[in-house]
Every structure is written in C-alpha cells, then in structure tokens.
Amino acid sequence: MSSAYRRTVRGMRDLLPDEAEKLRFIEETAREMAKLYGYREVITPVVEHYELLAAKIGEETRKRMYVFEDLGGRRVALRPEFTASVARLVATKMVSVPKPLRLFSVGSLYRYDEPQFGRYREFWQANYELFGSSNPEADAEILILTDNLLRRIDLQSYHLKINHVGILRGILDEEGIVEEQQNNVMQLLDKKQWEEALRFVLEAGGSQRCLDSLKVLFGLRGKEPADVTQEIGEVVADYPRALEAVKNLSEVIGLAEESGAEVDFYVEAGFARGLEYYTGMIFEIFAPDMDIALGGGGRYDKLIELFGGGSVPAVGVAPGIDRMSLALDRQEPAARKSAEERVFVIPVGEDTVGEAFRVSSMLRKKGFRTELETMGRSVSRALSDADRRGITHAVIVGPREMKQGKVVLRDMKKRSQETVSLEELFERIRKTY
Ligand code: HAM
C-alpha cells in the first residue's frame, strides 16, 4: 500500500479542534439568527440527482461538480449548494405549505475548485431562503439578516456589493440576445472580464447604443447607493425593463437603510453572479484585504416553477462559514478566544478518584466545562499540563480536604489557590473568571 492514504485527498481538510470550534461557533450563531428571524431548518441529502443540481447552477460551477454514477446506475452529484435542494422541497413535499415560507440549512458542500486561500473542495455554508414574496421587503429582510449575522459573529469591517440582474438582462433582452448568450455574458462579468463581455455582446448582435450603455454601466460603482442608482437610471433610461430593475434595487436598498441596520452597501453596475437562477437583486459579502466573497445571494423567481412547483418568488443568501472564519481570524484574532472557563479536576492519589468523578459531575451539572485527570499523574505534572492546555481553574481533590467536604481551587492565571467547600466552589470559579 502506498503512503498517500496518510494524507487527506487534495482539496479536503481535517479540521482540528481549534478550527472545528471556530466553524461550529459560526454555525451556532447562524442557527440563532435563523431562529430569531423565523427560518426553520430543513435537512436535505448531500447526494442529489445531477439534473436537479445542474439545472441553473451556471457553467462555472457545473463543471466543478462531483458527478458520479451510483451502483444503481443513477447519475448523481454531491451538492455544490443548498438552493436547488431547498427549491426542490418547496416544489414538491412543501408545495402546499402556506407562504411566506422561511427555510434554513447548514452543512457541507462540494465543488472541485482549485485549492487555495479560502477555496476548498469541501466547505460549509449557512443558507437562508424566503419563499412566496416578490416584494422589496423580502429582499431587504435577507440583506438585514445577513448584516445582523456578520455583526453577531463580531466581524468588524465588511460591505455588501449589490446589483440587480434585471438591469443587464433588461438591456440584452431588448437587443434580442437570447438567454443562453446572456448567461455567457454573466459568466464573463462574474470573472470581471468586462472587455470580453462587451466583445461577446458585439458578436451576439448587440447594437452600438447597447454597447455604449454597457461600457458606461460597467464603470458605475460606489458607496453612495442613491447617487449610483440614479446614474444607472440615467444610462438605461431608454430600456424600460432595465429601468424597472433599477427602481426595484433602489427600493430594496432604501428599505434596508430605513431599517436602521446601517448596512454598508457598494453598488456596482457591472457586477454579476455565476449562478444562473437569479432574476432580481444580487449581492455578495466582502471584507477588506480579501478578494473572495464571504457569502452571496439574491432573488430567483423562476426556479420553483422550473422544478414544477408553480410560480413562487424567492430570495435567499448563503454566507460561507469557512470564509467568515478566515475573515474573523484576520480582523480580530484576539477576540476569538473562548470566553468560557475550563476546569480540570485532579485527584490526589487513587483513593480520591471516585470523589474527583463526583466533583466533576457536579461541575458539569452547573454548566462548567470540566475535564478529569485520567492519566494517574502527580498533581504538579497534571498542573503543568493544565497550564499548557489553557485550563483556567484546577480543582484538586485531596484526602485531607475531602474529609472536611472541601477541595483546593487553583486559579491557573493568577497562580494562587485556596481551600473552599463544595458549596463555595461554583461561586468562586464564576467570580474569578
Ligand atoms: P455562492 O456565491 O456560490 O452562492 O456561494 C456562497 C458562498 O459559499 C461564497 O460566497 C463562499 O463564501 C462560499 N463558497 C463557495 N465556494 C467555496 C469554496 N470552494 N470554498 C470555500 N467557500 C466557498 C450560492 O451557493 C447560492 N446558493 C447562494 C444563494 C442562496 N442564493 C440564493 N439563495
């Protein structure tokens, strides 16, 4: 057997305790947000029919899917995102559930991306989808929820890059450029290949007026949503559907601003997303010094219909857990230290092991994270190990103290200790932390 099996498969990662803890912290916060906003969790399979996942995912991600034939001869794939699976649910098993319907998912996803900073072949997302409303307040809710989540994990600095796919599609529709070609343009824009996108439109038969408008549009961007959307409106004034889209975008941003959430928006008219199901507002989360998006989302009003579930408008977002964790590490590594105490119970000799077990159970019942010395080491050895592992309090259970119903509590940071009764123990730990 070669030794290659000792390494993880390229692009796959082991998450050791520190990494796993960070990931779970964000996952838990994302779950709390789901509860606060009324999004109920659904758990869908990792393996789905290829056809479902590939339907509107866009060329770029489609070719990076893990696709295989299962032993029953079905063409299946590992999910590269949640939206298709959740939309399938809404088009089938949940088709008669009254709308609005808010659904949350969290878990691992798979894309055969080129491994690099923040880009893995197995990664994690939290995913929120709101079904049933085509009103701007639904879009605004998704934006506010996203902002709320980022604040709650304590990310200090970020912005939401935002646009509306109806602006570009509105122009291209009027030029008679078919959907498939439009998708190609979007893919190029997603990769910031504006020149190539213009060339493509020219070759697809776009008029000079259209090319001139697009050229100006691709340069329009900025932090003042009202100003930028007004400029966009002026450029697309002759394209009624594009103009409608700009109005919708201003309304959505306006609502989010009125909410008092103080979301930091950056409107960019040449911004597109690779996924093909979007029909309205689209956005991505960015942090300074990281050119990869921490999350993305938008409105997709036609996907449920495509899956045979009737006309159900939808809007959603998927914050990427791995990348949020990376951004947090960059911005505020110190703030991420666990704020909880960690207690280590050390029996002095074999006779006190039973009592040490009992004390440990009591501590856990009170909610303290408690480990018990199980290596039979001397107190001093156990203490130096506790120091190394970031234990905050040691509880030493000795035979003499035990007889009086007492233990020795050592504050590992201050390196001081005192003898306390079991009743006092909990209070003392809380007070010294
Ligand atoms: P997406 O932009 O493809 O959107 O992915 C969302 C987030 O997942 C990204 O911003 C990023 O944080 C994370 N992500 C994607 N690929 C990788 C990777 N290879 N490694 C690490 N993180 C990655 C969607 O998936 C849509 N389903 C979002 C959505 C929900 N739209 C509407 N509802």
Boltz pocket constraint, residues with backbone or C-beta under 6 A from the ligand:
constraints:
  - pocket:
      binder: B
      contacts: [[A, 80], [A, 81], [A, 82], [A, 83], [A, 111], [A, 113], [A, 118], [A, 119], [A, 120], [A, 121], [A, 122], [A, 123], [A, 124], [A, 125], [A, 127], [A, 128], [A, 129], [A, 275], [A, 293], [A, 294], [A, 295], [A, 296], [A, 297], [A, 298], [A, 299], [A, 315], [A, 316], [A, 317], [A, 318], [A, 319], [A, 320], [A, 321], [A, 322], [A, 323]]
      max_distance: 6.0
